[in-house]
Amino acid sequence: MAEPALKGLRVVELARILAGPWIGQTLADLGAEVIKVEAPEGDDTRRWGPPFIERPRADGGTETVAAYFHAANRGKRSAICDFNDPGDLDRLKTLIDDADVVIENFKLGGLRRFGLDYDSLSARNPGLVYASITGFGQDGPRAAQPGYDFLIQGMSGIMDLTGDPGGEPQKVGVAWIDIFTGLYGTIAVQAALAERARSGLGQHLDLSLLDCGVAVLANQATNYLLGGAVPHRLGNAHPNIVPYQLFPASDGHLIIACGNDRQFAALCRVLELPDLAQDPEFATNPARVANRDRLVPLLAGATRRQGRASLIAALEAAGVPGGPVNDVAEALAEPQIAARGLRIAPEGIAGLRSPMRFSRSPLVTDRAAPALGAGEWRFRD
C-alpha cells in the first residue's frame, strides 16, 4: 500500500490561532509528523467558543476545547513548553535539531531572545526550513505592527470589493486571508524542501498576511493596474462577466453564471427571451458588461416567474451553470460532498478533510486535534 506523501517529515509548530496552524494541519494531512508546541495555557483558540467539545484525556480527566481549535489542529501532537524555563527551552531546541520544518507566527523578532529565531536554529540545523508568518512581513515600514485577519481584509482592498454597493464594506465570512496565508505557506514549505533536496540547505520563509491578501485580488487588481479604473463593490455581480450573479426566483434566489456567449444564448432560450441573444447590445460579453443595467432587470423579470428548483433543473439541462445559495448545513449535506468523502470524524470529532486527493498517496485523517500536552513529547521531566 502506498504511504502518505510526506511520511517521515518532522514539523515543529510554534504557532497559534489560524494561519500558522493551517500550515501544520495541511502538512499533517499529507503525512508529516507535526508537533504543536504550546505555552502552558495552550493555543488561544482552545478558548474561542462556544461551541465547545468535551472529551476524555489520557490522564483520566476531561478537556473542554472550542470547536475553532479543532478546525485547524487535526492530526498533530501537542507538547507544552515554557519558554522562560531553561530546561524546557533546551529540550525544545534539541527537538528542533532533528526537525525538517519550523512554523512560527510570533511578532517580528519575538523569538530571538529565546534563541528560537531562524539564525540561531539554522546554525544548529542547517537544513531547517523555517516559516515565519506575520501581519506585514519581516521588513518594511509596518513590519513591527501586529496584524489580524479582519484588519488585513480592510487594508488589502477585499472589503471594498465585497458587499452591497449601497451598504458598508463587508469582510469575508471566514478568516480568508489567514487561510490563504496558510496555503501559500504550505506551498512555500514544500518548495523549500524540494530545493533542499538539491542544495542540502534550508531557508527562511517570510509570509505576510498583507502580501497574501493583496496577491489574491487577482483580476480585480489587474483590472485596475491595466485599465486604470478603481473597482468597487458590485454586490453579487461580476466586474468582467454578465450575467454572473444572484437572480430572484418565485421562492428564493439562485445563481446564474454565464461564462460565454453560447451559455447566454441557452439561458435566453430557457427564460423564453431568445431575441436577447441576437440583440447587438447583449450578444457578446463585452456588450453585456457595457449594458448590464438594462440587461439584468430583463433577465430578473423572467427568473422571478419561475420556482428555484425547476429553474435550476432547466438550466442544468440546457448546459447553463446555475445553482442554489446554500447555508452551511445545506452545503455539508450536498450529495456531491458526501460522494467525495469530505466530512470526516477522527476520534469521533466531526470535521472536514483536506480537499487534496492523490491517486496513490493517502491522506492521514484518523487523528483529531490533540489534548493540551498530549503525545510523546513532554518537555517536563
VMD Tcl script that draws the C-alpha trace (Angstrom):
set ca {
  {0.00 0.00 0.00}
  {1.27 3.49 -0.85}
  {2.39 5.68 2.02}
  {1.38 9.30 2.73}
  {3.27 11.81 0.60}
  {5.10 13.48 3.49}
  {5.70 10.47 5.72}
  {8.95 10.89 7.66}
  {8.84 14.70 7.64}
  {9.08 16.22 11.12}
  {7.47 19.61 11.71}
  {7.64 21.67 14.91}
  {4.84 24.20 15.09}
  {5.43 27.24 17.29}
  {2.25 28.89 16.03}
  {-1.23 29.64 17.27}
  {-4.59 30.98 16.04}
  {-5.04 30.12 12.35}
  {-2.54 30.90 9.56}
  {0.42 29.02 11.07}
  {-1.67 26.13 12.41}
  {-3.30 25.80 8.97}
  {0.14 25.07 7.51}
  {0.75 22.49 10.22}
  {-2.62 20.84 9.75}
  {-2.19 20.63 5.97}
  {1.26 19.06 6.36}
  {-0.17 16.62 8.92}
  {-2.93 15.65 6.48}
  {-0.18 14.88 3.97}
  {1.52 12.55 6.42}
  {4.05 14.74 8.24}
  {4.64 14.29 11.95}
  {3.57 17.67 13.37}
  {4.39 18.53 16.97}
  {2.44 21.56 18.14}
  {4.41 23.28 20.88}
  {2.08 25.25 23.14}
  {2.52 27.51 26.12}
  {1.22 26.05 29.40}
  {-2.16 27.78 28.85}
  {-2.41 26.42 25.29}
  {-3.33 27.96 21.94}
  {-5.75 30.89 22.33}
  {-8.29 29.20 20.06}
  {-8.81 26.42 22.60}
  {-10.98 29.02 24.35}
  {-12.59 30.64 21.26}
  {-16.13 29.36 21.72}
  {-18.85 28.36 22.03}
  {-19.34 25.74 20.79}
  {-17.06 23.62 22.96}
  {-16.27 19.90 22.79}
  {-15.62 17.88 25.92}
  {-13.61 14.68 25.68}
  {-11.55 12.44 27.96}
  {-7.82 12.93 28.48}
  {-5.24 10.17 28.77}
  {-4.75 11.00 32.47}
  {-8.38 10.18 33.21}
  {-9.64 13.76 33.32}
  {-11.62 15.64 30.73}
  {-10.75 18.55 28.48}
  {-13.14 21.18 27.13}
  {-11.91 22.78 23.91}
  {-13.55 25.13 21.41}
  {-14.60 23.78 18.03}
  {-12.44 26.53 16.47}
  {-9.28 24.80 17.72}
  {-10.37 21.52 16.15}
  {-10.78 23.25 12.78}
  {-7.05 23.98 12.46}
  {-5.15 21.40 14.51}
  {-6.22 17.96 13.34}
  {-3.52 15.31 13.11}
  {-0.96 16.95 15.41}
  {0.57 16.10 18.75}
  {0.81 18.71 21.49}
  {3.78 19.44 23.72}
  {3.83 22.05 26.47}
  {6.89 24.28 26.66}
  {7.51 27.26 28.91}
  {9.99 29.41 27.01}
  {11.03 31.01 30.31}
  {12.11 27.63 31.69}
  {15.73 26.96 30.60}
  {15.23 23.21 30.75}
  {12.12 23.34 28.60}
  {13.87 25.62 26.13}
  {16.91 23.33 25.82}
  {14.71 20.32 25.18}
  {12.76 22.22 22.55}
  {15.95 23.20 20.75}
  {17.11 19.59 20.82}
  {13.80 18.56 19.26}
  {14.23 21.18 16.52}
  {17.76 19.92 15.84}
  {16.12 16.82 14.34}
  {13.24 18.65 12.65}
  {12.77 19.45 8.97}
  {10.41 22.39 9.37}
  {9.58 25.02 11.99}
  {6.43 27.14 11.70}
  {6.09 30.27 13.82}
  {3.88 33.35 13.92}
  {5.36 35.43 16.73}
  {5.75 39.18 16.34}
  {8.83 40.41 14.49}
  {11.93 39.38 16.45}
  {9.86 37.90 19.27}
  {11.71 34.56 19.34}
  {15.24 35.96 19.13}
  {15.64 36.40 22.87}
  {14.90 32.71 23.35}
  {17.34 31.60 20.65}
  {14.41 30.30 18.59}
  {14.90 32.65 15.63}
  {15.98 31.35 12.23}
  {19.63 32.41 12.51}
  {20.08 30.68 15.87}
  {18.29 27.47 14.92}
  {19.78 27.15 11.43}
  {23.27 27.40 12.93}
  {22.43 24.17 14.77}
  {20.40 22.62 11.92}
  {21.48 23.99 8.50}
  {18.80 22.01 6.67}
  {15.96 23.61 8.63}
  {13.09 25.17 6.67}
  {11.75 27.93 8.91}
  {8.40 29.55 8.04}
  {7.58 32.89 9.69}
  {4.04 34.31 9.44}
  {3.46 37.92 10.44}
  {0.92 40.58 9.60}
  {3.26 42.65 7.43}
  {6.43 40.66 6.82}
  {9.99 40.79 8.09}
  {10.78 44.22 6.62}
  {9.07 47.42 5.51}
  {7.57 50.33 7.48}
  {4.83 48.23 9.12}
  {6.94 45.16 9.93}
  {6.75 45.63 13.70}
  {2.97 46.16 13.77}
  {0.58 43.35 14.74}
  {-1.78 42.10 12.09}
  {-5.09 40.25 12.35}
  {-7.19 38.84 9.53}
  {-10.04 41.37 9.88}
  {-7.62 44.30 9.92}
  {-5.78 42.94 6.90}
  {-9.02 42.31 5.00}
  {-9.73 46.01 5.38}
  {-6.24 47.05 4.31}
  {-5.98 44.61 1.40}
  {-8.90 46.03 -0.59}
  {-11.13 42.95 -0.45}
  {-13.68 44.57 1.86}
  {-14.22 47.42 -0.60}
  {-14.98 44.76 -3.22}
  {-17.40 42.82 -1.02}
  {-20.98 43.72 -0.12}
  {-23.85 45.73 -1.50}
  {-22.81 48.90 -3.38}
  {-25.12 50.95 -1.17}
  {-24.08 49.30 2.09}
  {-21.00 49.16 4.23}
  {-17.84 47.23 3.27}
  {-18.01 43.55 4.23}
  {-15.41 41.06 5.33}
  {-15.45 37.50 4.05}
  {-17.32 35.16 6.41}
  {-14.22 33.15 7.38}
  {-10.68 34.33 8.16}
  {-9.99 34.32 4.45}
  {-6.52 35.88 4.47}
  {-5.31 33.64 7.31}
  {-6.40 30.60 5.28}
  {-4.74 31.84 2.09}
  {-1.56 32.61 4.02}
  {-1.64 29.09 5.43}
  {-1.99 27.63 1.94}
  {0.74 29.83 0.46}
  {2.88 28.86 3.45}
  {2.31 25.18 2.75}
  {3.35 25.67 -0.88}
  {6.45 27.61 0.21}
  {7.46 24.93 2.73}
  {7.22 22.18 0.13}
  {9.13 24.25 -2.44}
  {11.90 24.90 0.10}
  {12.07 21.19 0.89}
  {12.36 20.41 -2.83}
  {15.20 22.95 -3.11}
  {16.85 21.46 0.00}
  {16.95 18.10 -1.76}
  {19.29 19.74 -4.30}
  {21.33 22.08 -2.09}
  {21.21 20.37 1.29}
  {20.31 23.70 2.89}
  {17.17 25.04 4.49}
  {15.99 28.64 4.34}
  {13.82 31.26 5.98}
  {10.32 31.75 4.54}
  {8.80 35.20 5.08}
  {4.98 35.14 4.79}
  {2.93 38.30 5.27}
  {-0.84 38.40 5.70}
  {-0.99 41.68 3.80}
  {1.12 40.31 0.94}
  {-1.17 37.31 0.63}
  {-4.36 39.35 0.89}
  {-3.28 41.72 -1.89}
  {-1.79 38.94 -4.04}
  {-5.13 37.14 -4.31}
  {-7.01 40.19 -5.57}
  {-6.36 38.55 -8.95}
  {-8.40 40.05 -11.79}
  {-9.62 42.94 -9.64}
  {-6.04 44.12 -9.17}
  {-5.08 43.65 -12.81}
  {-8.30 45.38 -13.90}
  {-7.03 48.43 -12.03}
  {-3.34 48.09 -12.93}
  {-4.03 47.68 -16.65}
  {-7.34 49.52 -17.03}
  {-6.88 52.39 -14.60}
  {-10.38 52.35 -13.11}
  {-10.61 51.60 -9.39}
  {-13.00 48.65 -8.82}
  {-15.59 48.88 -6.03}
  {-18.41 46.78 -4.62}
  {-20.85 45.29 -7.12}
  {-22.82 43.18 -4.68}
  {-23.16 39.74 -6.25}
  {-22.31 40.90 -9.77}
  {-19.02 40.23 -11.56}
  {-16.85 43.08 -12.86}
  {-15.92 41.28 -16.10}
  {-18.77 38.85 -16.89}
  {-22.53 39.36 -17.37}
  {-24.77 37.66 -16.35}
  {-22.82 36.23 -13.45}
  {-24.72 37.00 -10.27}
  {-27.66 36.29 -7.99}
  {-31.15 36.31 -9.51}
  {-34.59 36.15 -7.90}
  {-36.91 33.15 -8.27}
  {-40.53 32.98 -7.17}
  {-39.46 31.19 -3.98}
  {-35.94 32.44 -3.23}
  {-32.74 33.15 -5.09}
  {-30.36 31.30 -7.37}
  {-27.02 31.94 -9.03}
  {-26.66 32.14 -12.79}
  {-23.09 32.21 -14.13}
  {-22.77 32.51 -17.91}
  {-19.11 32.35 -18.83}
  {-19.54 32.60 -22.61}
  {-21.93 33.67 -25.32}
  {-23.18 30.15 -26.01}
  {-24.30 29.80 -22.41}
  {-26.01 33.19 -22.57}
  {-27.95 32.14 -25.66}
  {-29.02 28.95 -23.89}
  {-30.11 30.98 -20.86}
  {-32.25 33.19 -23.10}
  {-33.97 30.12 -24.51}
  {-34.68 28.76 -21.01}
  {-36.15 32.12 -19.99}
  {-38.13 32.37 -23.24}
  {-36.24 35.51 -24.23}
  {-34.48 34.28 -27.39}
  {-34.32 37.70 -29.04}
  {-31.96 38.99 -26.33}
  {-29.21 36.68 -27.55}
  {-29.41 38.25 -31.03}
  {-29.52 41.85 -29.84}
  {-26.15 43.53 -30.62}
  {-26.25 45.23 -27.23}
  {-26.32 41.84 -25.48}
  {-24.92 39.29 -27.94}
  {-21.32 39.39 -26.70}
  {-19.89 39.55 -23.19}
  {-18.25 42.99 -23.64}
  {-21.61 44.31 -24.86}
  {-23.40 42.76 -21.90}
  {-20.92 44.26 -19.45}
  {-21.43 47.68 -21.04}
  {-25.21 47.31 -20.89}
  {-25.67 45.34 -17.70}
  {-28.00 47.93 -16.17}
  {-30.56 47.28 -18.93}
  {-30.00 43.54 -19.32}
  {-30.12 42.35 -15.73}
  {-33.65 43.66 -14.99}
  {-34.93 41.90 -18.14}
  {-33.44 38.60 -17.02}
  {-34.59 39.07 -13.42}
  {-38.15 39.69 -14.55}
  {-38.14 36.29 -16.25}
  {-36.42 34.36 -13.46}
  {-38.82 35.80 -10.89}
  {-41.71 34.00 -12.54}
  {-40.21 30.53 -12.01}
  {-39.53 28.36 -8.97}
  {-35.93 27.98 -7.94}
  {-35.65 24.18 -8.16}
  {-37.36 23.90 -11.54}
  {-35.32 26.76 -12.98}
  {-32.04 25.25 -11.75}
  {-33.03 21.93 -13.31}
  {-33.84 23.65 -16.62}
  {-30.52 25.49 -16.59}
  {-28.65 22.25 -15.93}
  {-30.43 20.54 -18.83}
  {-29.51 23.45 -21.11}
  {-25.85 23.48 -20.07}
  {-26.08 26.79 -18.25}
  {-24.20 26.98 -14.92}
  {-26.70 27.70 -12.17}
  {-27.24 26.69 -8.61}
  {-28.61 27.45 -5.15}
  {-27.27 29.63 -2.37}
  {-26.80 27.07 0.40}
  {-26.39 27.71 4.07}
  {-23.57 25.81 5.81}
  {-25.82 22.90 6.77}
  {-27.10 22.58 3.20}
  {-23.56 22.75 1.81}
  {-22.40 19.97 4.13}
  {-25.45 17.89 3.19}
  {-24.77 18.27 -0.54}
  {-24.68 14.78 -2.12}
  {-21.50 15.64 -4.02}
  {-19.73 16.39 -0.73}
  {-20.89 13.02 0.59}
  {-19.65 11.27 -2.55}
  {-16.25 12.93 -2.22}
  {-15.92 11.96 1.44}
  {-15.10 15.47 2.64}
  {-16.76 15.01 6.02}
  {-14.68 13.02 8.50}
  {-14.88 12.28 12.22}
  {-11.46 11.33 13.60}
  {-11.79 10.00 17.16}
  {-15.49 10.85 16.94}
  {-14.96 14.60 16.38}
  {-16.63 15.82 13.21}
  {-14.61 17.86 10.76}
  {-13.56 18.28 7.14}
  {-10.58 16.62 5.50}
  {-8.11 18.40 3.27}
  {-9.61 18.73 -0.23}
  {-6.46 17.29 -1.84}
  {-6.72 13.79 -3.27}
  {-3.88 11.70 -4.69}
  {-4.02 8.67 -6.96}
  {-1.61 6.74 -4.71}
  {-0.67 8.66 -1.57}
  {-3.38 8.56 1.13}
  {-4.17 11.44 3.42}
  {-3.82 10.95 7.16}
  {-7.18 11.82 8.72}
  {-7.54 9.45 11.68}
  {-6.25 11.71 14.46}
  {-8.24 14.58 15.96}
  {-6.71 17.78 17.30}
  {-4.59 16.99 20.37}
  {-5.40 17.46 24.01}
  {-3.10 20.04 25.58}
  {0.29 18.43 26.18}
  {-0.85 15.04 24.91}
  {1.64 12.94 22.96}
  {5.16 11.64 23.22}
  {6.98 14.96 23.50}
  {6.74 16.17 27.09}
  {9.34 18.74 27.99}
  {8.86 18.46 31.73}
  {10.57 15.53 33.44}
}
mol new
graphics top color blue
foreach p $ca { graphics top sphere $p radius 0.5 }
foreach p [lrange $ca 0 end-1] q [lrange $ca 1 end] { graphics top cylinder $p $q radius 0.2 }
display resetview
